[in-house]
Amino acid sequence: MKIAVYGKKITAEFFPYFQLMCEKFRQYGAEVLMYRELYENVAHNFDYQVSHNYLFEQHSDLDKDIDFLLSVGGDGTFLESVSFVRKSLIPIIGINSGRLGFLATISRENISESIDAIFSRKFTLEKRSLIELVNPGGVLKEFPFALNEFAVQKKGTGMISIEVTMGGNHLNTYWADGLIISTPTGSTGYSMSVGGPIVIPGSKNFILSPIAPHNLTVRPMVIPDDHELTVRVSTRQDAYWVSMDSRSEVYTGYAPLKIRKAGIFIHVLKLEGMDYFETLRSKLMWGADKRG
């Protein structure tokens, strides 16, 4: 089996689990490609050797015959790994080395049995939709796709005006600090933090969640994802932030931004026994009695 491992830094607390992961790969005789920055950060601490031919730095370094990409970190690291996979359909699975993780679903305590399950082929592949920025106009043009969300936000202190049309029909004009347009996968991310609803992955929807709207009656909205959205931003600063997942740039153009469901998708590797609703209950502590 051929595996790509992506991450940035490994904390001292998580390092023994990282060593365990690498030892399991060695036991199975796996061919491992490791992100160069990650390898350079850990190489001096342990004896797992990766030749320079098996280090990668960009998406073009990954061959399509890689069986899966393992993201080591949190959900942010998982989102970054999407820009390495792109159109290759290499499945992604995440080990959560931090705290809360909806995408990085393997806990440190379950690394050993999870790797055993992967090598025993006890998993399924889930399709996850992406958002595409159709005419980036110079902004985020290197990879204008997002697994979680597209967002526009003010650059200065004043509010911005965000006019949204759906399929040519005026949907709303938001006076707010910003607007998040998320996929169902992203509904448990930034969108949820501003009051957006949780939408089950696989649902064919976008979620529009305003950030600190001036009008309190303006609420998050769930719409079908088969319509193209046009976003026109007006601001006194003549510049605003545009972001796709963890990538952000300042946009100074005047052209509207067009958003649609991408024609490509990614595969998320789901181990047998993993349940989305169990993940929600566990991560959000639903039903937990925290009284003393």
PEMO-V663613 format. One line per field, one symbol per residue. phi: phi as a letter, one per 40 degrees, with the letter a starting at -180 (. if undefined). Layout:
phi = ???
This chain:
phi = .bbbbbibbbccccddccccdcccccccgccbbbcdcccccbdcbacccbcccbbbbacccccccccabbcbibcccdcccccccfccgccbbbcccbbcaccccccccbcccccdccccgcabbbcbcbcbccbcfgcfccacbaccababaccbcccbbbcbbbfgbccabcbaciabbbcddcccbddccbgcccbcdgccbbbbbcbfccccccbdbbbcccbcbbbbbbaccfaacbbbfcbbacbbcbccbbbacccbabbbcbcdgcbcccccccccfcgccccc
